[in-house]
Amino acid sequence: MMRLVLVDDEKGITDGLKTLVRRYLPQCEVVGTAHNGNEGWKLVQEMQPDIVITDIRMPQSDGLSMIRRLIESGSRAKFIILSGYAEFEYAKKGIELGVKFYINKPVEEEELEDCVTKVIAEINSEKAQSRHWHDFVLKDVLVTGYDPQTHEGHISYLFPLPVTRYDCACILVEFGCEPGMVQEDYVLRQARDVFKPYDQLQVIRYEGSQFAVLVMHEGKINEEYLIQDVRRLQEEFSRVLGISVSAGIGRAYPAPAGLSTSFDEAQQSLWYKVMKGNHVVIAFRETEPSSSAVALLAEEELVLLETCMEQMDNVGSAEVIHRIFRAIEKQSNLHLADLQHQILLILVSSMRRISFTQLQMNDLLGKYLLSVEELARFKTLEELKLWVIQAIDRISDQNKIRQAPKKKDVISEIKEYVAAHYDSNITLADLSARFYINPFYLSQLFKEKTGDTYLSYLMGVRMNKAKELLMDTDLKVYEICQRVGYADTSHFSKLFERMVGCTPTEYRKKCKI
């Protein structure tokens, strides 16, 4: 809602304008009226409106003088000059002050609506640019760290109060689904309301469904109170928006140097939702590893998993994984690095019976290595467990390929596939994905087995098919070009001539003789 102040020495005009605004500009609200320049200056200073509509000639202080004083005092309002005078000098003075909008008396509703709508568009554009710059600077401070030489001026803009004696803490809030624009505005409003007791506050959409809340407070920040505030916010979003919210909270540090450290801790805390589940609030101190050692996976379970993999028993393998994860769930002091270690042990055990060549060809181990940050993409341990079971199934498929008694070699399979799909855009990367082979290894293997590169082989298959079509059909050259997998007839003809020694048309004529 845009806030308007009306300034005119005739009460009838301000009353009439209020009626027109109410009737034709529902996106605006008149927050005050004044009847001379001095009153107008005080009212605008007090109400901080978005738009001021003012007459030029008024007693005590005219409209242009009032505008000049307001601009000098730092007012960011947009001004619309309202006057029955069309003299050039008044327009010139207004332009010098930066006024771009004028309405002549008597005011017509269409002219008023058009003018105010243009002003609103300009205000919204400036706000969007300012918000973009504001978020960019704040993200830079959070991600790269505070640099006094680079960020000192920006920090004073983001946090107007002196920051040398303040503590700061970061809260990263993540929604179960990505909120739309209306929901985002609600999120920002509610966060500002909940954390209002803190001396300074910034709330930005960090990325996707994540929002960063930065609080700064004189003296020490009480972590327990902060957790309570986050839970209040969590309950509000659940009640009003019906969406699940998780939050990670970084520790408090002296501001502003501690902003990025606290933000990094908030991110790490949020990763722990994979073990603690959705709709949780996790403080960084809860994620620090305890001094007691965490029990590793039982050796008998790993041996049993290996046996199931050897026997290609996917059901048995899944049962072992279920038991392993039940044990993991009971580890209350499990650190994310410990969880990463457990997953790696499971995967390595499942690959013991796979040859090194298969591992190299398929890059199996590389596919299933997870960094700590990648573990955090899973919302729950249940999701992670299902992913592990699927990974085990894929690894088991490789065992089946290895043990198949009369399995054709992979190059023969690729030749058959190319023979059936030569008219499609089959790249080496496509074949690599389809046959589970590292692309670099596939390129070398193909050349070794066939004596030709893959692209040369594919071109040969296509040109042989093109020769058949030229001999046995009346299809035009451009139609044959498309049928054998080329989009450009000129390119196809050049390749054909290079390989066959004549153009497609010449080849057809020779065949008809």
N, C-alpha and C positions, 0 to 999 in steps of 0.2 A: 504494500500500500504506500503510495507516494504522498508525502505530507506537504500541504500548500499553506502559504501565508498570503493574505490579500491586503494591499495597502492602497487606500484611495481616500481623498478628503470628503467624498460624498458617500454617506452611509447607504443611500439607495443603490449605489453602484456595487458596493461590497456585498450587500444583501442579494442583489440580483446575480452576482457572480457565484455566490454560494449555492444558489438554487440551480444555476446552470451546471456547476461542477457535480452536484449531487445527482442531477438528472442524466447528464451526458458523459460523465467521467467517473464511473464506479470504482476505477482503480486508484482514485485520489481521495484524500480527506483534508478538508480545510481545518487547520489546527489553530488558527487565530486570524484576527483582522486588526488593522491599525488605520489611523486617519491622518497621519502626517509622518514625515521622514524620521523624526526623533523617536516617535512611538514604534515605527516600523523597525528601526535599528535595534531597539531594546527587545522587541518581540522575536525577531529573527535570531538574535543572540541567545535568547532563552529557549526557543522551541527547536532550533536547528532543523528547519524544514529542508525538503529537497528542492522545492520550487517557490519562488517569490514572484507574484504578479503585482506590479506597482505602477501607479500613475507617475507622470513626470512632474507636473506642476502641483505642488501642495504647500500649505503654510508651514512656517518654522524651518523646514528643511525639505528640499525637493527630492524627487525620486533618484536622480543621478547622483546627488551628494550622498544620499543614503547608501546607494550601491557601492560608491567609492569607499566609504567608511567600512562597510561590511567586508569588502574584498581585502582591504588593508588589515582587518582584524582576523582574517583567515577563514571567512565563511566559504563553504563549498557549494552553496546553493546556486541553482540556475535561475537567471532573472528573465522575466518577460515584461517588457515595457508596454504599458497601457496608456494611450494618450489620444486626445482629439486633435493634437497638433502634429502636422506632418513636415515641419520645417527641417531642412537639411542639417542645421547645426545640432539639433537635439539627437538626430539619428547618428551624426558623426561622433558626438560625445559618447553615446551609448556603445558604438562600435569600438571606440578607444578603450572602453572599460571591459570589453569582451562580451557585450550583450549581442546575441544573434537573433533574438526573437522579439517581434513587435505585434501588437494587436491594436487596431484603431477603434475608437469609440464612434458610434455606439457598437457594443460588442455583439457580433452574430455568433450563434451557438456553433455553427459549422466551423467558423474561423477559430474559435476558442478550442474546440475539440481537436482540430488539426494541429494547431500550434502546440498545445500541451502534449499531445501524443508524440510529436517530434522531439520535444524536450525529454520526455520519459525514455524514448529510445536512446537518446544520447547519454542520459544518466546510466541506464542499464549497461550500455556498451563500456562506459568508463569503469563501472563497478566490476564488470567481468574482467577487464584488463588489469585492474588493480588487484583483484582477487587472484588472478593467474600469477602475477608478479609476486604477490605476498606468499602464495603457496610454494612457488619455485624457490624463493629465498629460504623459506623455512625448511623445505625438504633438503636443500643444499647443506644447511647447518646440521640437520639430523644425520644425514648420510656421510658427509665428508668430515664433519667435526667443525667446531667453532674456531675461526681464524680471526684474531683481533684486527688485523690489517684489512681483511676482506669484508668481515661481517659487522664490525663495530657500529657503523652507521645504520645498518639494517636492523640490528638488535634493538637499538633505541627506538626504531619505528615500530617493530613488532611488540616490544615490551617497553612502553613509555616511561615507567617508573625506573629509578636507578636499580640496576641488577646486581651490583657488587655484594650486597648484603642479603641476597635472596637464595633460597634453596629451590631446586626444580626437580620435577619427576615427570616421566613420560608414561602414558597409558596407551596401548595399542588395542583398539576395539575391532573385532572381526565379526561380521554378520554371516549367518548361515546361508544367505542368498544376497545377491548384489542389489542394493536398494536403488530405486529410481530417483528422479530429481525431487519429487515431492517428499519422498521418504528421507532423502539426503538433507533437505532443508529442516525437516522435523528433527533429525538426528543432531544437526548442528545446534538448533535452538535448545533442545533438551540437555545436551552436554553443557552448554553455557549456563543453563539454569541450575543444574545439579552441582556444578563446580564453582558457582558464584561466590562462595565464602573465601576462595583463594584470591590473593591480591591481584594476580595477573593470570590470564588464561589465553591459550590459542588452540583452536580446533580445526584440523584440516582433513580432507579426504586424502589419505596417503596413496593408496592404489587399490583398484577393484573394490572389494567389500571391506577394506580396512581403513579405519580412521585413527589419526594420532591426536591425542589430547595431551597438551603440555600445560602443567600447572606450575606457577611460581608463587612463593609465599615468603614473607619476611620471617626469618628464623627457621626452625626445623619443621619439616613436613612429617606429620604423624602417619605412618604407613597403615595402621589399623583403620584410622578414619578414612583414608584414601580408598582402601578396599571396600569399606561400607558404602562410600559414595558410588563406586563403580557398580556395586551390587544393586543399588537403588536405580541406577541407569539401566542396568540389565533387566530388572523387573519391569521398568516402564516400557522398554521396547517390546518385551514379551507380551505385556498386557495390551498395549495400544496397537502395535504393528503385527503382533503374532509371529515374531521371528526370533530365532535362537541367536544369542550373542555370547561370544567368548572374549576374554580380555587378558592381556599380559601386562604386568606392572613392573617398571624398572625402579631401581632404588633412587633415593633422593641424593642430589649432589649440589655443590655450590654452583649457582648460575653465573654466566651462561655456558661456561666451559663444560659442564656436566650434561648438557642436553643430549649430545650424540651418544654418550655412554649409557645414559638412562634409556634412550630409545633402543639401542642395541640390546639391552637387557630385556626390555619389554617384548622385542621380537623373539628372543630366545625363550622367554617365558611362554609366549603364545604357542610356540612349537610343541609344548608339552601337552597340548590338548589331545594329541594322538594317544597318550596314555591315560589322561584324566577325563576324556570325553568332551562332548560339546556342552555349551552353556556353563562354562566354568570361569572363575577369576583366579589367575595364577600369579602370585608375586615371585619375583626373581629368587628370593631367598629359598623358596620351596624347590627350586630346580638345582641347587648346588649339591654335588655328590656328598654322600655321607662318608665318614672315615671307615665304616665297616665294608668289607668286600662283598660284592654281589655274587651269589652262587651262579656258576655257569650252567649251561644245559647238561642234563644227565647224559653220560656217555652211552648208556644203554638205549636211550631214545634216538641218538644219532646213528648208532649201529642198526637199529630197527628201521630207521628211515632209509639208510643205505640199502638194506635188504629189500625193502619194498620197491625201491627204485630199480634194483637189479632184476626183480621179478615183474617189473612194469605194473605194479599194483597201485594204481592211482588212488583207489578208495583207502587202502591201508596207509598210504603216504599222508592223505588228508587227515586221517584219524590221529596220526603221530603229531602233525602240525597243530591240531586242536588241543592236544594234551600239552604240548610245549607252550602254547599261548596261554593256557589256563595257569601254568606255572609262572609265566611272565607277569600276568595280571596280579598275582599275589605279591609281587616284589614292590612294596610300597616306596622303597628308596632307590628305585632303578633310575639311572641317569640315561639321557638320550644316547650318549656314546656307548653305554652298556647295551642298550637295545640294538643299536647298529651292529655291535659285535655279535649278539645272539643271532641276528638275521644272517649275517655273513657266515657264521658257523653252519647254519641250516643249509644255505645254498652250496657251500663248498662240499659238505657231506653228500649232497644230492648229485654232485658232479664227479665224484671220485671214479666212477666206472666209465666216464666218457673220455675218449682218447684226446690227446693233446691236439691232434689234427682237427678234430671236430670243434674243439674249443676255439682254435685259431680261425677256422673257416666261418664259424657262426658268431664269434665274439660273445659267446654265451655269458661268461663271467662278467664282462663289461656291461651287458644289458641289465644285470640285476644288482650291480653295486649301487648302494644308496648312500648319499652323504647325509649328515645329520639334518641339514636343511630340507633335503628331499623327503626325509621321513615325515617332516611336518606337513607335507601336502595331504597326508592321510588324516581324516578328521577323528578317527577312532582306531583303537587296536583291532577292532573287528574288521575294519576296512583293510588294514595292513595284513591281517591274517589271510583274508581272501586273496589279496595280491600275491602273497607268498605261495598259497596253494596253486594259483594259476601259473606262477613261475615254475613251480615244481612239475606241473602238468606239461609245460612246454619243454622242460629239460627231459622229462620222461619220453616225450615224442622223439627227441633226438636219440635216445637209447633204442627206441623201436626201429628208427632208420638204420642205426648201426647193426642191429641184430637181424634185420630182414634178410632171409637166405638168398633170394635171387633178385635182389634189388638192382635195377639198372644204375649205371653210374650217372652222376648228376649232369654231365655234359650231354649225354644222350637224351636225357629228359629235357634239357634246355633246347636242344635241336628240335625235338618233337613239338615243344611249346612254340618255338619260332615258326615252324612250318604251319602251325594252325593259326597263328596270330600275326603273321608278317605284315598285315594291312594296318596294324595298330602302331602307336608310338611306343615301342618297347625299348626302354633304356636299360643300360647295365644296372642302374640303381633299382629299377623295377624287378629285374631278374634276381638281384641280390636279396631283395625283401621277400620275394615269392619262394625262393629256394633256400632261404636262411643261410646265405653265404656272404662272408665279408666281400665287398665289391672289389677291393684291391686283389684279394686272393683269387676271386672268380676271373678277373681279367687275365691274370697270369696262367691260371689253370686252363682257360679256354684256348689261349695261344699255344700252350704246351700240347694239348690233346688234338687240336685241329690244324695247327700250323698257320692259323690266320687270326686276325683280331676279330673281336665280336662284331664291330661295325662293318668290316669288310665281308664277314660271313652273312650278316643280315642283308647287305646290299646285293650279294650274289643270289640269295634266295628270292629277293624281290625282282631282280632283273630276269631271272629264269622264268618266274611266273609272268612277267610282262611279255616275254618272248612268246609264251604259250598263248596269251590273250591276243597278241598281234597276229599270230598265225591262225587261230581257230575262231575268232570272233570279228564282228564288224564294229566293235566299240571304238569310239574316237580316242585319240591319244590322251586327251585330258581326263577321260573317264578311266582309262587304264592306269594313268598316273595316280588317281585317287584310290583305285582298287588295290594297288600294291603299297599303299602307305605313304605317298608323297602328296604334299599340298600344293607345291609350285611346279607347274608343267615345264617351265624353262629349266629349272634345276634338274628335274627328272630326265629330260632329254639329254642334257649335258652328261649326266652320270651314265645313261644308257650308251651314248656314243663312246665315252671313255672305255666302258667295259666291253662292248660288242664290236666297236669299230665303225659303226654307222648310226644314223639317227633312227628313231622308232619308225618314221614314215618310210625311210629307205629300206629298213629291215622287212617291213610288211610287203613292199613291192617285190623284193627278192623272193620272198616266200610264195608269192602268187604266180611267179613265172613258171 
